[in-house]
Amino acid sequence: MHLKAVRHLRRSDPLMEKLIALVGPCRLDVSLERSPFQALVTAVAHQQLTGRVAEVILGRFLALFPRRAFPSPAQVLDTSAEVLRSVGFSEAKARAIHDIALKTMEGVVPSSKEAQALEDAEIIERLTTVRGVGRWTVEMFLIFTLGRLDVLPVDDFGVRKGFAVVEGLKKLPKPKALQSRGERWAPYRSVAAWYLWRATEFKSSASTTPKRRSPVRRGPRRKKAARPNTAK
């Protein structure tokens, strides 16, 4: 997958050429079937939690609506914050999920069709007005739900850590410096970010052999340090 992007990255930067040689083909997966509403609720559920814990809470949440694969915004608004807390959401997350539902009904959170027609910057501007949704969350939405290929989440811990691993740096790069370096990866910075996430699975540097692991993760590693977005 993403053969054109991989070819560009290999030509544009020796760092990427080395990293791609170690990691192999890009297996960046996109969940196009998810609506923006579903994607944002899921993202908020995962904030500050391990993937396993978040999935347990999401399972309890979905069990509140047994007749649907995922509840509608109206159904979520009709569900009290107390009930949302009872399945494991914090007070802040319950408020955030209610606001996502409200903003969806108001049209601030776009439909899937509308989102596909919007520019990245406009989506970021609109969605960061929603409680609990920060820039990082929107960037993950752009990459993993809309399939946008030119998003570089420079504040993400995993992306910064991966760059430091490949370059053999003792300290994480500043977001501004990473943004500058990433200019050469455009218009495929999302694919570059995927490779940098993979680099965090190496012991020390890209000159080492990657550890043998279970199937490659498709997204960022879920660490507390990688969660700059908290409920507003």
Secondary structure, DSSP 8 states (H G I E B T S, - for coil): --HHHHHHHHHH-HHHHHHHHHH-S------TTS-HHHHHHHHHHHTTS-HHHHHHHHHHHHHT-TTSSS--HHHHHTS-HHHHHHTT--HHHHHHHHHHHHHHHHTSS--HHHHHHS-HHHHHHHHTTSTT--HHHHHHHHHHTS--S----TT-HHHHHHHHHHHT-SS---HHHHHHHHGGGTT-HHHHHHHHHHHTTSSS-TTS-----SS--SS----GGG------
